[in-house]
Amino acid sequence: MAYNEALVNKVREALMDLPIVEEKAMFGGICFMVDDKMCICVKDAHMMCRVGLDEAETAVEQNGVSQMNHGGRVMKGYIYVEEPAWHRQADFDHWIDVSLAFNKVAKASKK
């Protein structure tokens, strides 16, 4: 598994006050499940954020943000945020906040 350990720790710290957070190895990285819903994943030096359809459409217009592609399939509502787009603390906090806001209304996957 290839992931940026410093970024994983930064996400872990941002989510540590939430009551239900689980870490899982997925997509070749570490995914953070919040309230049993995929919220943020770290792979290599980028974050995969679940932000919802509307937010994803506008987010991909920003430098360092792209639509998530998995196995050649576009994953709607999910985006990749590359390091330049999360490097500043304010930018990192923005993506955490957007992901957590969508998590409140997101549906959990069937088990």
Beta strands, then each sheet from edge to edge (+ up, - down):
strand 1: 21-26
strand 2: 29-34
strand 3: 37-43
strand 4: 46-50
strand 5: 65-70
strand 6: 73-81
sheet 1: 1+ 2- 3+ 4- 6+ 5-
end
